[in-house]
Amino acid sequence: MPIYEYHCDKCNHNFECLVLGSDQPECPSCNSKEVNKLISACGFITKGTGGETVSRSAANSSCSGCTATSCSGCGH
Ligand SMILES: [Zn+2]
């Protein structure tokens, strides 16, 4: 299960969120959707699978599993 770390632009709250499909996570503090996936989260998923990016097939993105519109790790 991919759990990503996000940073909220509105209240500067950092939180972890389990992302399924194309869901856009909300900040648990202010309910804003203006959140950015942290760079370390993207890299961790890729390395953690030992080269076999299992989650990549689930998302049409250069960043495996990335569904955010403002991911600072892959530019999406
Ligand atoms: Zn927030």
PDB file of the backbone (N, CA, C, O) and the ligand in Angstrom, with CONECT records:
HET     ZN  A 101       1
ATOM      1  N   MET A   1       0.841  -1.204   0.000  1.00  0.00           N
ATOM      2  CA  MET A   1       0.000   0.000   0.000  1.00  0.00           C
ATOM      3  C   MET A   1       0.878   1.257   0.000  1.00  0.00           C
ATOM      4  O   MET A   1       1.703   1.447   0.893  1.00  0.00           O
ATOM      5  N   PRO A   2       0.695   2.089  -0.985  1.00  0.00           N
ATOM      6  CA  PRO A   2       1.507   3.309  -1.044  1.00  0.00           C
ATOM      7  C   PRO A   2       1.010   4.377  -0.066  1.00  0.00           C
ATOM      8  O   PRO A   2      -0.110   4.876  -0.173  1.00  0.00           O
ATOM      9  N   ILE A   3       1.863   4.701   0.867  1.00  0.00           N
ATOM     10  CA  ILE A   3       1.535   5.783   1.787  1.00  0.00           C
ATOM     11  C   ILE A   3       2.503   6.930   1.516  1.00  0.00           C
ATOM     12  O   ILE A   3       3.719   6.770   1.619  1.00  0.00           O
ATOM     13  N   TYR A   4       1.957   8.067   1.176  1.00  0.00           N
ATOM     14  CA  TYR A   4       2.787   9.200   0.813  1.00  0.00           C
ATOM     15  C   TYR A   4       2.741  10.274   1.890  1.00  0.00           C
ATOM     16  O   TYR A   4       1.809  10.348   2.692  1.00  0.00           O
ATOM     17  N   GLU A   5       3.764  11.090   1.879  1.00  0.00           N
ATOM     18  CA  GLU A   5       3.824  12.193   2.817  1.00  0.00           C
ATOM     19  C   GLU A   5       3.506  13.479   2.053  1.00  0.00           C
ATOM     20  O   GLU A   5       4.033  13.723   0.967  1.00  0.00           O
ATOM     21  N   TYR A   6       2.652  14.275   2.633  1.00  0.00           N
ATOM     22  CA  TYR A   6       2.208  15.499   1.974  1.00  0.00           C
ATOM     23  C   TYR A   6       2.460  16.710   2.847  1.00  0.00           C
ATOM     24  O   TYR A   6       2.574  16.628   4.070  1.00  0.00           O
ATOM     25  N   HIS A   7       2.541  17.838   2.158  1.00  0.00           N
ATOM     26  CA  HIS A   7       2.691  19.115   2.852  1.00  0.00           C
ATOM     27  C   HIS A   7       1.563  20.024   2.406  1.00  0.00           C
ATOM     28  O   HIS A   7       1.347  20.213   1.210  1.00  0.00           O
ATOM     29  N   CYS A   8       0.841  20.589   3.371  1.00  0.00           N
ATOM     30  CA  CYS A   8      -0.277  21.467   3.053  1.00  0.00           C
ATOM     31  C   CYS A   8       0.219  22.899   2.860  1.00  0.00           C
ATOM     32  O   CYS A   8       0.919  23.461   3.703  1.00  0.00           O
ATOM     33  N   ASP A   9      -0.168  23.464   1.723  1.00  0.00           N
ATOM     34  CA  ASP A   9       0.254  24.832   1.427  1.00  0.00           C
ATOM     35  C   ASP A   9      -0.463  25.856   2.290  1.00  0.00           C
ATOM     36  O   ASP A   9       0.057  26.941   2.550  1.00  0.00           O
ATOM     37  N   LYS A  10      -1.647  25.503   2.726  1.00  0.00           N
ATOM     38  CA  LYS A  10      -2.457  26.485   3.434  1.00  0.00           C
ATOM     39  C   LYS A  10      -2.052  26.656   4.894  1.00  0.00           C
ATOM     40  O   LYS A  10      -1.934  27.778   5.386  1.00  0.00           O
ATOM     41  N   CYS A  11      -1.843  25.539   5.579  1.00  0.00           N
ATOM     42  CA  CYS A  11      -1.548  25.644   7.011  1.00  0.00           C
ATOM     43  C   CYS A  11      -0.178  25.073   7.360  1.00  0.00           C
ATOM     44  O   CYS A  11       0.188  24.987   8.532  1.00  0.00           O
ATOM     45  N   ASN A  12       0.586  24.679   6.319  1.00  0.00           N
ATOM     46  CA  ASN A  12       1.937  24.154   6.529  1.00  0.00           C
ATOM     47  C   ASN A  12       1.959  22.896   7.382  1.00  0.00           C
ATOM     48  O   ASN A  12       2.924  22.628   8.097  1.00  0.00           O
ATOM     49  N   HIS A  13       0.891  22.138   7.296  1.00  0.00           N
ATOM     50  CA  HIS A  13       0.813  20.903   8.061  1.00  0.00           C
ATOM     51  C   HIS A  13       1.366  19.754   7.225  1.00  0.00           C
ATOM     52  O   HIS A  13       1.025  19.608   6.051  1.00  0.00           O
ATOM     53  N   ASN A  14       2.220  18.944   7.839  1.00  0.00           N
ATOM     54  CA  ASN A  14       2.727  17.755   7.157  1.00  0.00           C
ATOM     55  C   ASN A  14       1.935  16.538   7.621  1.00  0.00           C
ATOM     56  O   ASN A  14       1.664  16.377   8.811  1.00  0.00           O
ATOM     57  N   PHE A  15       1.569  15.689   6.675  1.00  0.00           N
ATOM     58  CA  PHE A  15       0.807  14.504   7.051  1.00  0.00           C
ATOM     59  C   PHE A  15       1.060  13.379   6.063  1.00  0.00           C
ATOM     60  O   PHE A  15       1.486  13.603   4.930  1.00  0.00           O
ATOM     61  N   GLU A  16       0.790  12.170   6.519  1.00  0.00           N
ATOM     62  CA  GLU A  16       0.905  11.007   5.649  1.00  0.00           C
ATOM     63  C   GLU A  16      -0.483  10.581   5.218  1.00  0.00           C
ATOM     64  O   GLU A  16      -1.447  10.663   5.980  1.00  0.00           O
ATOM     65  N   CYS A  17      -0.562  10.122   3.975  1.00  0.00           N
ATOM     66  CA  CYS A  17      -1.882   9.773   3.458  1.00  0.00           C
ATOM     67  C   CYS A  17      -1.780   8.550   2.558  1.00  0.00           C
ATOM     68  O   CYS A  17      -0.919   8.473   1.681  1.00  0.00           O
ATOM     69  N   LEU A  18      -2.663   7.610   2.790  1.00  0.00           N
ATOM     70  CA  LEU A  18      -2.762   6.457   1.907  1.00  0.00           C
ATOM     71  C   LEU A  18      -3.569   6.857   0.678  1.00  0.00           C
ATOM     72  O   LEU A  18      -4.730   7.251   0.789  1.00  0.00           O
ATOM     73  N   VAL A  19      -2.947   6.753  -0.490  1.00  0.00           N
ATOM     74  CA  VAL A  19      -3.603   7.224  -1.709  1.00  0.00           C
ATOM     75  C   VAL A  19      -4.067   6.046  -2.546  1.00  0.00           C
ATOM     76  O   VAL A  19      -3.283   5.160  -2.888  1.00  0.00           O
ATOM     77  N   LEU A  20      -5.332   6.047  -2.867  1.00  0.00           N
ATOM     78  CA  LEU A  20      -5.887   4.985  -3.701  1.00  0.00           C
ATOM     79  C   LEU A  20      -6.392   5.589  -5.007  1.00  0.00           C
ATOM     80  O   LEU A  20      -7.130   6.574  -4.999  1.00  0.00           O
ATOM     81  N   GLY A  21      -5.993   4.996  -6.120  1.00  0.00           N
ATOM     82  CA  GLY A  21      -6.464   5.459  -7.410  1.00  0.00           C
ATOM     83  C   GLY A  21      -6.121   6.913  -7.660  1.00  0.00           C
ATOM     84  O   GLY A  21      -4.973   7.328  -7.509  1.00  0.00           O
ATOM     85  N   SER A  22      -7.119   7.677  -8.040  1.00  0.00           N
ATOM     86  CA  SER A  22      -6.892   9.075  -8.402  1.00  0.00           C
ATOM     87  C   SER A  22      -7.342  10.028  -7.303  1.00  0.00           C
ATOM     88  O   SER A  22      -7.545  11.219  -7.540  1.00  0.00           O
ATOM     89  N   ASP A  23      -7.493   9.491  -6.111  1.00  0.00           N
ATOM     90  CA  ASP A  23      -7.926  10.347  -5.013  1.00  0.00           C
ATOM     91  C   ASP A  23      -6.918  11.446  -4.728  1.00  0.00           C
ATOM     92  O   ASP A  23      -5.710  11.212  -4.696  1.00  0.00           O
ATOM     93  N   GLN A  24      -7.430  12.631  -4.524  1.00  0.00           N
ATOM     94  CA  GLN A  24      -6.586  13.747  -4.122  1.00  0.00           C
ATOM     95  C   GLN A  24      -6.729  13.898  -2.609  1.00  0.00           C
ATOM     96  O   GLN A  24      -7.824  14.159  -2.110  1.00  0.00           O
ATOM     97  N   PRO A  25      -5.644  13.738  -1.894  1.00  0.00           N
ATOM     98  CA  PRO A  25      -5.727  13.800  -0.437  1.00  0.00           C
ATOM     99  C   PRO A  25      -6.084  15.188   0.076  1.00  0.00           C
ATOM    100  O   PRO A  25      -5.771  16.207  -0.540  1.00  0.00           O
ATOM    101  N   GLU A  26      -6.736  15.188   1.202  1.00  0.00           N
ATOM    102  CA  GLU A  26      -7.068  16.455   1.850  1.00  0.00           C
ATOM    103  C   GLU A  26      -6.242  16.601   3.110  1.00  0.00           C
ATOM    104  O   GLU A  26      -5.896  15.624   3.773  1.00  0.00           O
ATOM    105  N   CYS A  27      -5.937  17.837   3.419  1.00  0.00           N
ATOM    106  CA  CYS A  27      -5.218  18.106   4.656  1.00  0.00           C
ATOM    107  C   CYS A  27      -6.136  17.782   5.842  1.00  0.00           C
ATOM    108  O   CYS A  27      -7.251  18.298   5.918  1.00  0.00           O
ATOM    109  N   PRO A  28      -5.673  16.935   6.763  1.00  0.00           N
ATOM    110  CA  PRO A  28      -6.507  16.573   7.912  1.00  0.00           C
ATOM    111  C   PRO A  28      -6.675  17.726   8.898  1.00  0.00           C
ATOM    112  O   PRO A  28      -7.513  17.674   9.798  1.00  0.00           O
ATOM    113  N   SER A  29      -5.874  18.754   8.715  1.00  0.00           N
ATOM    114  CA  SER A  29      -5.941  19.885   9.639  1.00  0.00           C
ATOM    115  C   SER A  29      -6.924  20.962   9.179  1.00  0.00           C
ATOM    116  O   SER A  29      -7.708  21.475   9.977  1.00  0.00           O
ATOM    117  N   CYS A  30      -6.876  21.301   7.881  1.00  0.00           N
ATOM    118  CA  CYS A  30      -7.729  22.385   7.393  1.00  0.00           C
ATOM    119  C   CYS A  30      -8.614  21.948   6.233  1.00  0.00           C
ATOM    120  O   CYS A  30      -9.359  22.762   5.687  1.00  0.00           O
ATOM    121  N   ASN A  31      -8.544  20.663   5.845  1.00  0.00           N
ATOM    122  CA  ASN A  31      -9.367  20.103   4.767  1.00  0.00           C
ATOM    123  C   ASN A  31      -9.068  20.718   3.404  1.00  0.00           C
ATOM    124  O   ASN A  31      -9.871  20.604   2.478  1.00  0.00           O
ATOM    125  N   SER A  32      -7.930  21.360   3.284  1.00  0.00           N
ATOM    126  CA  SER A  32      -7.556  21.919   1.994  1.00  0.00           C
ATOM    127  C   SER A  32      -7.040  20.812   1.076  1.00  0.00           C
ATOM    128  O   SER A  32      -6.456  19.830   1.535  1.00  0.00           O
ATOM    129  N   LYS A  33      -7.264  20.983  -0.221  1.00  0.00           N
ATOM    130  CA  LYS A  33      -6.693  20.034  -1.178  1.00  0.00           C
ATOM    131  C   LYS A  33      -5.451  20.608  -1.847  1.00  0.00           C
ATOM    132  O   LYS A  33      -4.901  20.029  -2.784  1.00  0.00           O
ATOM    133  N   GLU A  34      -5.036  21.733  -1.352  1.00  0.00           N
ATOM    134  CA  GLU A  34      -3.808  22.329  -1.890  1.00  0.00           C
ATOM    135  C   GLU A  34      -2.608  21.732  -1.172  1.00  0.00           C
ATOM    136  O   GLU A  34      -1.935  22.395  -0.384  1.00  0.00           O
ATOM    137  N   VAL A  35      -2.361  20.467  -1.467  1.00  0.00           N
ATOM    138  CA  VAL A  35      -1.276  19.768  -0.804  1.00  0.00           C
ATOM    139  C   VAL A  35      -0.242  19.318  -1.830  1.00  0.00           C
ATOM    140  O   VAL A  35      -0.573  19.047  -2.985  1.00  0.00           O
ATOM    141  N   ASN A  36       0.981  19.246  -1.405  1.00  0.00           N
ATOM    142  CA  ASN A  36       2.067  18.812  -2.277  1.00  0.00           C
ATOM    143  C   ASN A  36       2.682  17.530  -1.746  1.00  0.00           C
ATOM    144  O   ASN A  36       2.989  17.414  -0.559  1.00  0.00           O
ATOM    145  N   LYS A  37       2.854  16.580  -2.635  1.00  0.00           N
ATOM    146  CA  LYS A  37       3.545  15.354  -2.244  1.00  0.00           C
ATOM    147  C   LYS A  37       5.018  15.655  -2.062  1.00  0.00           C
ATOM    148  O   LYS A  37       5.627  16.347  -2.878  1.00  0.00           O
ATOM    149  N   LEU A  38       5.581  15.136  -0.996  1.00  0.00           N
ATOM    150  CA  LEU A  38       6.981  15.399  -0.723  1.00  0.00           C
ATOM    151  C   LEU A  38       7.865  14.517  -1.594  1.00  0.00           C
ATOM    152  O   LEU A  38       7.502  13.392  -1.941  1.00  0.00           O
ATOM    153  N   ILE A  39       9.031  15.052  -1.938  1.00  0.00           N
ATOM    154  CA  ILE A  39       9.934  14.369  -2.867  1.00  0.00           C
ATOM    155  C   ILE A  39      10.355  13.005  -2.347  1.00  0.00           C
ATOM    156  O   ILE A  39      10.441  12.046  -3.115  1.00  0.00           O
ATOM    157  N   SER A  40      10.615  12.911  -1.073  1.00  0.00           N
ATOM    158  CA  SER A  40      11.134  11.674  -0.505  1.00  0.00           C
ATOM    159  C   SER A  40      10.146  10.520  -0.669  1.00  0.00           C
ATOM    160  O   SER A  40      10.546   9.360  -0.766  1.00  0.00           O
ATOM    161  N   ALA A  41       8.869  10.844  -0.697  1.00  0.00           N
ATOM    162  CA  ALA A  41       7.856   9.798  -0.814  1.00  0.00           C
ATOM    163  C   ALA A  41       7.953   9.102  -2.158  1.00  0.00           C
ATOM    164  O   ALA A  41       7.855   7.877  -2.231  1.00  0.00           O
ATOM    165  N   CYS A  42       8.146   9.875  -3.233  1.00  0.00           N
ATOM    166  CA  CYS A  42       8.224   9.301  -4.569  1.00  0.00           C
ATOM    167  C   CYS A  42       9.435   8.377  -4.682  1.00  0.00           C
ATOM    168  O   CYS A  42       9.330   7.257  -5.182  1.00  0.00           O
ATOM    169  N   GLY A  43      10.563   8.852  -4.221  1.00  0.00           N
ATOM    170  CA  GLY A  43      11.780   8.078  -4.333  1.00  0.00           C
ATOM    171  C   GLY A  43      11.731   6.816  -3.503  1.00  0.00           C
ATOM    172  O   GLY A  43      12.275   5.782  -3.891  1.00  0.00           O
ATOM    173  N   PHE A  44      11.085   6.903  -2.372  1.00  0.00           N
ATOM    174  CA  PHE A  44      11.015   5.758  -1.472  1.00  0.00           C
ATOM    175  C   PHE A  44      10.258   4.593  -2.107  1.00  0.00           C
ATOM    176  O   PHE A  44      10.664   3.437  -1.981  1.00  0.00           O
ATOM    177  N   ILE A  45       9.181   4.899  -2.772  1.00  0.00           N
ATOM    178  CA  ILE A  45       8.362   3.856  -3.381  1.00  0.00           C
ATOM    179  C   ILE A  45       9.155   3.123  -4.457  1.00  0.00           C
ATOM    180  O   ILE A  45       9.097   1.897  -4.558  1.00  0.00           O
ATOM    181  N   THR A  46       9.901   3.892  -5.264  1.00  0.00           N
ATOM    182  CA  THR A  46      10.659   3.296  -6.354  1.00  0.00           C
ATOM    183  C   THR A  46      11.763   2.379  -5.826  1.00  0.00           C
ATOM    184  O   THR A  46      11.952   1.265  -6.315  1.00  0.00           O
ATOM    185  N   LYS A  47      12.484   2.869  -4.821  1.00  0.00           N
ATOM    186  CA  LYS A  47      13.585   2.087  -4.273  1.00  0.00           C
ATOM    187  C   LYS A  47      13.076   0.871  -3.501  1.00  0.00           C
ATOM    188  O   LYS A  47      13.682  -0.201  -3.522  1.00  0.00           O
ATOM    189  N   GLY A  48      11.960   1.066  -2.827  1.00  0.00           N
ATOM    190  CA  GLY A  48      11.445   0.029  -1.952  1.00  0.00           C
ATOM    191  C   GLY A  48      11.044  -1.247  -2.668  1.00  0.00           C
ATOM    192  O   GLY A  48      10.934  -2.307  -2.052  1.00  0.00           O
ATOM    193  N   THR A  49      10.827  -1.142  -3.969  1.00  0.00           N
ATOM    194  CA  THR A  49      10.392  -2.319  -4.707  1.00  0.00           C
ATOM    195  C   THR A  49      11.558  -3.005  -5.390  1.00  0.00           C
ATOM    196  O   THR A  49      11.362  -3.966  -6.133  1.00  0.00           O
ATOM    197  N   GLY A  50      12.765  -2.526  -5.150  1.00  0.00           N
ATOM    198  CA  GLY A  50      13.941  -3.187  -5.696  1.00  0.00           C
ATOM    199  C   GLY A  50      13.991  -3.166  -7.199  1.00  0.00           C
ATOM    200  O   GLY A  50      14.383  -4.156  -7.816  1.00  0.00           O
ATOM    201  N   GLY A  51      13.607  -2.069  -7.804  1.00  0.00           N
ATOM    202  CA  GLY A  51      13.658  -1.958  -9.257  1.00  0.00           C
ATOM    203  C   GLY A  51      12.360  -2.363  -9.919  1.00  0.00           C
ATOM    204  O   GLY A  51      12.015  -1.851 -10.983  1.00  0.00           O
ATOM    205  N   GLU A  52      11.649  -3.265  -9.307  1.00  0.00           N
ATOM    206  CA  GLU A  52      10.356  -3.676  -9.848  1.00  0.00           C
ATOM    207  C   GLU A  52       9.295  -2.709  -9.347  1.00  0.00           C
ATOM    208  O   GLU A  52       8.762  -2.882  -8.251  1.00  0.00           O
ATOM    209  N   THR A  53       8.994  -1.711 -10.131  1.00  0.00           N
ATOM    210  CA  THR A  53       8.025  -0.713  -9.700  1.00  0.00           C
ATOM    211  C   THR A  53       6.612  -1.253  -9.882  1.00  0.00           C
ATOM    212  O   THR A  53       5.958  -1.011 -10.897  1.00  0.00           O
ATOM    213  N   VAL A  54       6.169  -1.972  -8.896  1.00  0.00           N
ATOM    214  CA  VAL A  54       4.863  -2.619  -8.957  1.00  0.00           C
ATOM    215  C   VAL A  54       3.747  -1.610  -9.111  1.00  0.00           C
ATOM    216  O   VAL A  54       2.784  -1.820  -9.847  1.00  0.00           O
ATOM    217  N   SER A  55       3.903  -0.492  -8.386  1.00  0.00           N
ATOM    218  CA  SER A  55       2.815   0.476  -8.381  1.00  0.00           C
ATOM    219  C   SER A  55       2.779   1.306  -9.657  1.00  0.00           C
ATOM    220  O   SER A  55       1.796   1.999  -9.917  1.00  0.00           O
ATOM    221  N   ARG A  56       3.836   1.244 -10.449  1.00  0.00           N
ATOM    222  CA  ARG A  56       3.891   2.084 -11.641  1.00  0.00           C
ATOM    223  C   ARG A  56       2.789   1.721 -12.637  1.00  0.00           C
ATOM    224  O   ARG A  56       2.223   2.602 -13.285  1.00  0.00           O
ATOM    225  N   SER A  57       2.491   0.457 -12.756  1.00  0.00           N
ATOM    226  CA  SER A  57       1.479   0.036 -13.720  1.00  0.00           C
ATOM    227  C   SER A  57       0.096   0.547 -13.356  1.00  0.00           C
ATOM    228  O   SER A  57      -0.802   0.571 -14.198  1.00  0.00           O
ATOM    229  N   ALA A  58      -0.075   0.950 -12.120  1.00  0.00           N
ATOM    230  CA  ALA A  58      -1.382   1.412 -11.663  1.00  0.00           C
ATOM    231  C   ALA A  58      -1.589   2.890 -11.955  1.00  0.00           C
ATOM    232  O   ALA A  58      -2.684   3.413 -11.748  1.00  0.00           O
ATOM    233  N   ALA A  59      -0.560   3.565 -12.429  1.00  0.00           N
ATOM    234  CA  ALA A  59      -0.697   4.993 -12.666  1.00  0.00           C
ATOM    235  C   ALA A  59       0.037   5.391 -13.939  1.00  0.00           C
ATOM    236  O   ALA A  59       1.191   5.011 -14.137  1.00  0.00           O
ATOM    237  N   ASN A  60      -0.612   6.139 -14.785  1.00  0.00           N
ATOM    238  CA  ASN A  60       0.021   6.623 -16.000  1.00  0.00           C
ATOM    239  C   ASN A  60       0.826   7.869 -15.685  1.00  0.00           C
ATOM    240  O   ASN A  60       0.426   8.986 -16.013  1.00  0.00           O
ATOM    241  N   SER A  61       1.944   7.665 -15.056  1.00  0.00           N
ATOM    242  CA  SER A  61       2.744   8.788 -14.603  1.00  0.00           C
ATOM    243  C   SER A  61       4.210   8.393 -14.582  1.00  0.00           C
ATOM    244  O   SER A  61       4.550   7.222 -14.413  1.00  0.00           O
ATOM    245  N   SER A  62       5.062   9.373 -14.755  1.00  0.00           N
ATOM    246  CA  SER A  62       6.491   9.095 -14.690  1.00  0.00           C
ATOM    247  C   SER A  62       6.924   8.817 -13.261  1.00  0.00           C
ATOM    248  O   SER A  62       7.976   8.227 -13.013  1.00  0.00           O
ATOM    249  N   CYS A  63       6.103   9.250 -12.340  1.00  0.00           N
ATOM    250  CA  CYS A  63       6.371   9.008 -10.930  1.00  0.00           C
ATOM    251  C   CYS A  63       5.446   7.897 -10.468  1.00  0.00           C
ATOM    252  O   CYS A  63       4.229   8.085 -10.456  1.00  0.00           O
ATOM    253  N   SER A  64       5.972   6.771 -10.097  1.00  0.00           N
ATOM    254  CA  SER A  64       5.149   5.617  -9.778  1.00  0.00           C
ATOM    255  C   SER A  64       4.128   5.912  -8.696  1.00  0.00           C
ATOM    256  O   SER A  64       4.468   6.332  -7.590  1.00  0.00           O
ATOM    257  N   GLY A  65       2.882   5.686  -9.036  1.00  0.00           N
ATOM    258  CA  GLY A  65       1.829   5.869  -8.056  1.00  0.00           C
ATOM    259  C   GLY A  65       1.444   7.302  -7.822  1.00  0.00           C
ATOM    260  O   GLY A  65       0.559   7.580  -7.012  1.00  0.00           O
ATOM    261  N   CYS A  66       2.090   8.228  -8.515  1.00  0.00           N
ATOM    262  CA  CYS A  66       1.811   9.632  -8.275  1.00  0.00           C
ATOM    263  C   CYS A  66       0.522  10.058  -8.967  1.00  0.00           C
ATOM    264  O   CYS A  66       0.399   9.949 -10.187  1.00  0.00           O
ATOM    265  N   THR A  67      -0.422  10.536  -8.195  1.00  0.00           N
ATOM    266  CA  THR A  67      -1.669  11.017  -8.775  1.00  0.00           C
ATOM    267  C   THR A  67      -1.902  12.478  -8.427  1.00  0.00           C
ATOM    268  O   THR A  67      -2.951  13.038  -8.743  1.00  0.00           O
ATOM    269  N   ALA A  68      -0.938  13.085  -7.785  1.00  0.00           N
ATOM    270  CA  ALA A  68      -1.094  14.466  -7.396  1.00  0.00           C
ATOM    271  C   ALA A  68      -0.901  15.382  -8.602  1.00  0.00           C
ATOM    272  O   ALA A  68      -0.173  15.049  -9.537  1.00  0.00           O
ATOM    273  N   THR A  69      -1.544  16.510  -8.571  1.00  0.00           N
ATOM    274  CA  THR A  69      -1.409  17.461  -9.668  1.00  0.00           C
ATOM    275  C   THR A  69      -0.256  18.424  -9.426  1.00  0.00           C
ATOM    276  O   THR A  69       0.086  19.227 -10.294  1.00  0.00           O
ATOM    277  N   SER A  70       0.328  18.341  -8.270  1.00  0.00           N
ATOM    278  CA  SER A  70       1.388  19.281  -7.943  1.00  0.00           C
ATOM    279  C   SER A  70       2.545  18.561  -7.251  1.00  0.00           C
ATOM    280  O   SER A  70       3.129  19.064  -6.292  1.00  0.00           O
ATOM    281  N   CYS A  71       2.857  17.381  -7.760  1.00  0.00           N
ATOM    282  CA  CYS A  71       3.948  16.614  -7.150  1.00  0.00           C
ATOM    283  C   CYS A  71       5.288  17.260  -7.476  1.00  0.00           C
ATOM    284  O   CYS A  71       5.660  17.381  -8.644  1.00  0.00           O
ATOM    285  N   SER A  72       5.993  17.664  -6.464  1.00  0.00           N
ATOM    286  CA  SER A  72       7.279  18.322  -6.677  1.00  0.00           C
ATOM    287  C   SER A  72       8.359  17.302  -7.009  1.00  0.00           C
ATOM    288  O   SER A  72       9.468  17.681  -7.388  1.00  0.00           O
ATOM    289  N   GLY A  73       8.057  16.025  -6.875  1.00  0.00           N
ATOM    290  CA  GLY A  73       9.050  15.001  -7.159  1.00  0.00           C
ATOM    291  C   GLY A  73       9.146  14.654  -8.619  1.00  0.00           C
ATOM    292  O   GLY A  73      10.229  14.351  -9.119  1.00  0.00           O
ATOM    293  N   CYS A  74       8.012  14.693  -9.321  1.00  0.00           N
ATOM    294  CA  CYS A  74       8.023  14.294 -10.721  1.00  0.00           C
ATOM    295  C   CYS A  74       7.469  15.379 -11.641  1.00  0.00           C
ATOM    296  O   CYS A  74       7.456  15.203 -12.859  1.00  0.00           O
ATOM    297  N   GLY A  75       7.015  16.489 -11.079  1.00  0.00           N
ATOM    298  CA  GLY A  75       6.538  17.576 -11.901  1.00  0.00           C
ATOM    299  C   GLY A  75       5.072  17.473 -12.265  1.00  0.00           C
ATOM    300  O   GLY A  75       4.536  18.361 -12.929  1.00  0.00           O
ATOM    301  N   HIS A  76       4.427  16.425 -11.851  1.00  0.00           N
ATOM    302  CA  HIS A  76       3.004  16.296 -12.136  1.00  0.00           C
ATOM    303  C   HIS A  76       2.171  17.120 -11.171  1.00  0.00           C
ATOM    304  O   HIS A  76       0.944  17.128 -11.267  1.00  0.00           O
TER     305      HIS A  76
HETATM  306 ZN    ZN A 101      -3.819  22.289   5.884  1.00  0.00          ZN2+
END
